Amino acid sequence: MTTSDSCTFCRIASGESEAAIVYEDETVLAFRDIRPAAPTHILIIPRQHVGSVDEVTAADGGLLTKMVAAASEIARRAGVRQSGYRLVINTGPDGGQTVFHLHLHLLAGRHMNWPPG
């Protein structure tokens, strides 16, 4: 597994930093966002360091599929799958990415407006 010593999410994935973990398997880890934008706001990250969605390649073995499958399971466990939820991946500074480790936001527990921002 590739990690970056300077990456906040790599430190969480390695257990070096604490987080409120809600889901984990061999590929992904999910934890509560410390600045939630919705009543349910979970971040889903790959355990390996991938800077952004722009760095995902076919060699990553369905990483995004695994992240989305984890999101569906997390939504089920949180009781929001029926009412609905939003999945967001921010990419780059103009896309709103502030931590440069690929992550998927699962937002739920309130009505989501469109357009999002």
C-alpha positions, 0 to 999 in steps of 0.5 A, spaced: 500 500 500 502 506 498 501 512 503 504 519 504 507 521 510 504 528 509 497 526 508 492 527 513 487 521 510 493 516 509 495 517 517 487 516 518 488 510 514 494 507 517 491 508 524 496 514 526 491 519 527 484 518 530 477 518 526 470 516 527 470 510 523 464 507 520 466 502 515 472 499 513 474 493 509 481 491 505 480 497 500 477 502 503 476 506 510 470 511 511 469 516 517 465 522 519 467 528 516 469 533 522 466 539 518 459 536 516 455 539 511 449 535 512 446 531 518 450 524 515 456 526 512 461 520 511 468 521 507 470 514 504 477 513 502 482 508 499 487 505 503 492 507 498 494 514 497 491 516 490 491 524 490 485 525 486 480 522 481 485 524 475 490 519 478 485 513 478 487 508 472 485 501 470 490 498 474 487 501 480 482 494 480 475 498 480 477 502 486 472 507 484 467 501 484 469 499 491 468 506 494 461 506 491 459 499 493 462 501 500 457 508 500 451 504 498 452 499 504 454 505 509 447 508 507 444 502 508 447 502 515 445 509 516 438 508 515 438 513 509 438 509 503 431 509 502 430 517 503 436 518 498 443 521 499 448 524 495 455 522 493 460 527 491 468 527 489 471 534 488 477 534 484 482 540 484 482 546 487 477 549 483 473 543 484 473 544 492 478 539 493 482 541 500 485 534 502 489 531 496 487 524 497 481 521 493 475 521 497 468 520 496 463 524 500 456 521 502 451 526 504 444 525 507 439 526 512 436 533 509 434 535 502 439 536 497 438 542 492 440 542 485 445 545 482 449 544 488 454 550 488 
